[in-house]
Amino acid sequence: MTRAHPLRPNPRIVILSSDSPHQHYLALSLARLGLLEAVIVEPGRAQRRRLWRQRRLRSWFWRCYQDLRTRATLRNRYAQRLFAARWQECDVTRFEVEWVNSPEAYRLISDLAPDLVVVCGTSYIHTDLLAAVPLTINIHGGWLPDYKGNHGVFFAYAAGDFARMGASLHLVTAELDGGDLVGVVRPRMRPHHHDGHLYYHAVRDAIDLLCRLVVSGQPVLSAKQAARGVVYRHRDRTPAKELGVWWRRRVRRVTPPDLPAAQWVPAPIEPG
């Protein structure tokens, strides 16, 4: 069943995000369209601090490990080159908060009164914040409904599931990555790509799809997810699994096929 979510022409958009290069690209893309009102940033360091204060030490450890892995493998440098965007390039107001569900963040959303909130890379969002805006869309790095949670592209790569390797746009609900699908994209794929290439390319394509949707002049359409899927966590991407994927790639037991980019949306997008 397809549902329509009306957006007025030139909707006022607020971003809730972390501070990674692809999130900078998201802000710059919407700012260039003249639609971005503000960016509310929950930095990665603030997310780690909150885990530490809550004594969620296992989650804190794996978050720190994933950040270290990204730097040690130079994938953060690849992302910086690919997106080539910085906050200072965006002529838009930027607020930094310690927690995306804090009273400060709630007041900012209420004062800005956006038509659409776009979420990318924040902590889990509470229902009272969701209720404050008409429409909230998340950019998820994984092919929904199959790969929920974290590192969806990596686990699809590890399984050789190249047909379902991509990024998704979905409505944000109380269920983790369980809201109606707005669109799913698979990036251009070549045999030399590793999971990091494909993750960043997929998220970039999903951001570009989102921009086309919001300027189309049409309601945003969504469709219920077909299956529950599997939820992956930061702790599931262990060094042993990382090494296993690296070795299988090195001996060519896992190699991406040469595939064109593809996307799914509930209905064709026509210019407004």
C-alpha positions as CSV (number, residue, x, y, z in Angstrom):
1,M,0.0,0.0,0.0
2,T,1.4,3.4,-1.0
3,R,0.9,6.5,1.2
4,A,1.2,10.1,0.1
5,H,2.8,12.8,2.3
6,P,2.2,16.3,0.9
7,L,5.0,18.8,0.9
8,R,4.4,22.4,0.0
9,P,6.6,24.0,-2.8
10,N,10.0,24.9,-1.5
11,P,9.6,23.1,1.8
12,R,11.5,24.3,4.9
13,I,14.0,21.6,5.9
14,V,16.0,21.0,9.0
15,I,18.7,18.3,9.2
16,L,19.5,16.3,12.3
17,S,22.9,14.7,11.8
18,S,26.3,13.8,13.1
19,D,29.5,15.4,11.7
20,S,30.8,13.0,9.0
21,P,31.7,14.1,5.5
22,H,28.6,12.6,3.8
23,Q,26.5,14.6,6.3
24,H,28.3,17.7,5.3
25,Y,27.4,16.8,1.7
26,L,23.8,16.4,2.6
27,A,23.7,19.9,4.2
28,L,25.5,21.5,1.2
29,S,23.1,19.8,-1.3
30,L,20.0,21.1,0.4
31,A,21.5,24.5,1.0
32,R,22.2,24.9,-2.7
33,L,18.5,24.2,-3.4
34,G,17.6,27.1,-1.0
35,L,15.6,24.7,1.2
36,L,17.7,24.3,4.3
37,E,16.7,26.3,7.4
38,A,19.2,24.9,9.8
39,V,21.4,21.9,10.8
40,I,21.3,20.5,14.3
41,V,24.4,18.5,14.8
42,E,24.9,15.7,17.4
43,P,28.7,15.1,17.0
44,G,30.1,11.6,17.1
45,R,32.2,12.5,20.2
46,A,29.0,13.6,22.0
47,Q,27.4,10.3,21.1
48,R,30.4,8.4,22.6
49,R,30.4,10.6,25.7
50,R,26.8,9.8,26.3
51,L,27.5,6.1,26.1
52,W,30.3,6.5,28.6
53,R,28.2,8.5,31.1
54,Q,25.5,5.9,30.9
55,R,28.1,3.1,31.6
56,R,27.2,1.4,28.4
57,L,30.8,0.4,28.1
58,R,30.4,-2.3,25.5
59,S,28.6,0.0,23.1
60,W,31.1,2.8,23.9
61,F,34.0,0.4,23.1
62,W,32.6,-0.7,19.7
63,R,31.8,2.9,18.7
64,C,35.4,3.9,19.5
65,Y,36.7,0.8,17.6
66,Q,34.7,1.7,14.5
67,D,35.9,5.3,14.5
68,L,39.5,4.1,14.9
69,R,39.1,1.5,12.1
70,T,37.8,4.2,9.7
71,R,40.8,6.4,10.4
72,A,43.4,3.5,10.3
73,T,42.1,2.2,7.0
74,L,42.1,5.8,5.5
75,R,38.4,5.4,4.6
76,N,37.7,8.7,6.3
77,R,40.1,10.4,3.8
78,Y,38.4,8.7,0.9
79,A,35.0,10.1,2.2
80,Q,36.5,13.6,2.5
81,R,37.7,13.5,-1.1
82,L,34.5,12.0,-2.4
83,F,32.2,14.5,-0.8
84,A,34.5,17.5,-0.6
85,A,32.1,19.5,1.5
86,R,32.6,21.4,4.7
87,W,30.1,23.1,7.1
88,Q,31.6,26.5,6.3
89,E,30.5,26.2,2.7
90,C,26.9,26.1,3.8
91,D,25.3,29.5,4.3
92,V,23.0,28.2,7.0
93,T,22.6,28.2,10.7
94,R,24.3,25.3,12.5
95,F,23.5,24.3,16.1
96,E,25.5,21.7,18.0
97,V,23.8,19.7,20.8
98,E,25.0,17.0,23.1
99,W,22.0,14.8,22.5
100,V,19.5,14.8,19.6
101,N,16.6,14.2,22.1
102,S,17.7,17.0,24.5
103,P,15.3,19.8,25.5
104,E,17.5,22.2,23.5
105,A,17.1,20.1,20.3
106,Y,13.3,19.9,20.9
107,R,13.1,23.7,21.4
108,L,15.1,24.3,18.2
109,I,12.8,22.1,16.2
110,S,9.7,23.7,17.6
111,D,11.0,27.2,16.9
112,L,12.1,26.4,13.4
113,A,8.8,24.6,12.6
114,P,10.2,22.8,9.5
115,D,8.0,21.0,6.9
116,L,10.5,18.2,6.8
117,V,13.3,16.9,9.0
118,V,16.0,14.8,7.5
119,V,18.0,12.5,9.8
120,C,21.4,11.1,9.1
121,G,23.7,9.4,11.6
122,T,22.2,10.5,15.0
123,S,21.2,8.6,18.1
124,Y,17.8,6.9,18.2
125,I,15.1,9.6,18.0
126,H,12.3,9.7,20.6
127,T,8.7,9.8,19.6
128,D,8.0,13.2,21.3
129,L,10.5,14.8,18.9
130,L,9.0,13.0,15.9
131,A,5.6,14.3,16.9
132,A,6.9,17.9,16.6
133,V,7.3,17.8,12.8
134,P,4.9,16.8,9.9
135,L,7.4,14.5,8.2
136,T,10.8,12.9,9.2
137,I,13.0,10.9,6.7
138,N,16.1,9.0,7.6
139,I,19.0,8.3,5.3
140,H,20.0,4.7,6.1
141,G,23.3,3.1,5.0
142,G,21.8,-0.3,4.1
143,W,19.3,-2.0,1.8
144,L,16.0,-2.1,3.6
145,P,14.2,-4.1,4.8
146,D,17.1,-6.7,4.7
147,Y,19.9,-4.8,6.4
148,K,18.9,-2.7,9.4
149,G,20.9,-1.0,12.1
150,N,24.6,-0.4,11.4
151,H,27.1,-1.4,8.7
152,G,24.4,-2.8,6.3
153,V,26.7,-2.4,3.3
154,F,29.5,-4.3,5.0
155,F,27.3,-7.2,5.9
156,A,25.8,-7.4,2.4
157,Y,29.3,-7.4,1.0
158,A,30.4,-10.1,3.4
159,A,27.5,-12.2,2.3
160,G,28.1,-11.6,-1.4
161,D,24.6,-10.1,-1.5
162,F,25.5,-7.5,-4.2
163,A,22.0,-7.1,-5.5
164,R,20.9,-5.7,-2.1
165,M,23.9,-3.5,-1.4
166,G,22.8,0.2,-1.1
167,A,21.2,2.9,0.9
168,S,17.6,3.7,1.8
169,L,15.3,6.6,2.5
170,H,12.6,5.7,5.0
171,L,10.1,7.4,7.4
172,V,11.3,7.6,10.9
173,T,9.1,5.7,13.4
174,A,9.5,4.2,16.9
175,E,10.8,1.0,15.3
176,L,14.5,1.1,14.4
177,D,14.7,1.4,10.6
178,G,11.2,0.1,10.4
179,G,9.3,3.0,8.9
180,D,7.7,3.1,5.4
181,L,10.2,3.1,2.5
182,V,10.5,6.2,0.4
183,G,13.3,5.0,-1.9
184,V,16.2,2.5,-2.1
185,V,19.3,3.0,-4.2
186,R,22.1,0.7,-5.4
187,P,25.3,2.5,-6.4
188,R,27.3,2.0,-9.6
189,M,29.4,-1.1,-8.8
190,R,32.7,-2.2,-10.2
191,P,34.9,-5.3,-9.3
192,H,37.6,-3.2,-7.6
193,H,35.2,-1.6,-5.1
194,H,35.4,-2.6,-1.5
195,D,32.5,-2.1,1.0
196,G,33.7,1.4,2.0
197,H,33.5,2.6,-1.6
198,L,30.0,1.2,-2.0
199,Y,28.8,2.6,1.3
200,Y,29.8,6.1,0.5
201,H,28.6,6.0,-3.1
202,A,25.3,4.5,-2.0
203,V,24.7,7.3,0.6
204,R,25.6,9.9,-1.9
205,D,23.1,8.5,-4.4
206,A,20.4,8.4,-1.6
207,I,21.1,12.1,-0.8
208,D,20.8,13.0,-4.5
209,L,17.5,11.0,-4.7
210,L,16.2,12.9,-1.6
211,C,17.0,16.2,-3.3
212,R,15.1,15.2,-6.4
213,L,12.1,14.2,-4.3
214,V,11.8,17.4,-2.4
215,V,12.1,19.6,-5.5
216,S,9.7,17.5,-7.6
217,G,6.6,19.4,-6.5
218,Q,4.9,16.1,-5.7
219,P,3.9,14.5,-2.5
220,V,6.5,12.1,-1.0
221,L,5.3,8.6,-1.5
222,S,6.1,5.7,0.9
223,A,5.3,2.0,1.0
224,K,5.3,-0.4,3.9
225,Q,8.4,-2.5,4.3
226,A,7.9,-6.1,3.1
227,A,9.8,-8.0,5.8
228,R,11.4,-7.5,9.2
229,G,15.0,-8.1,8.1
230,V,18.1,-8.4,10.3
231,V,19.4,-5.7,12.7
232,Y,23.2,-5.4,12.9
233,R,25.1,-3.4,15.6
234,H,28.5,-1.8,15.8
235,R,29.6,-4.8,17.9
236,D,28.8,-7.2,15.1
237,R,31.5,-5.8,12.9
238,T,34.5,-7.4,14.7
239,P,38.1,-7.4,13.6
240,A,37.8,-11.1,12.8
241,K,35.0,-10.5,10.4
242,E,36.8,-7.5,8.9
243,L,39.9,-9.6,8.4
244,G,37.8,-12.5,6.9
245,V,36.2,-10.1,4.3
246,W,39.6,-8.6,3.5
247,W,41.1,-12.1,2.9
248,R,38.2,-13.3,0.8
249,R,38.4,-10.2,-1.3
250,R,42.2,-10.6,-1.7
251,V,41.9,-14.2,-3.0
252,R,38.9,-13.1,-5.1
253,R,36.3,-15.3,-3.3
254,V,34.2,-12.1,-2.9
255,T,34.3,-9.7,-5.8
256,P,31.5,-7.2,-6.8
257,P,30.1,-7.7,-10.2
258,D,30.0,-4.9,-12.8
259,L,26.5,-3.5,-12.2
260,P,24.9,-0.2,-13.1
261,A,23.3,2.1,-10.5
262,A,19.7,1.3,-9.7
263,Q,16.9,2.8,-7.6
264,W,13.4,2.0,-6.4
265,V,10.7,4.5,-5.4
266,P,7.0,3.9,-5.0
267,A,6.2,5.9,-8.2
268,P,8.2,7.7,-10.9
269,I,9.4,11.2,-10.1
270,E,8.2,13.9,-12.4
271,P,9.5,17.4,-12.4
272,G,7.2,19.9,-10.6
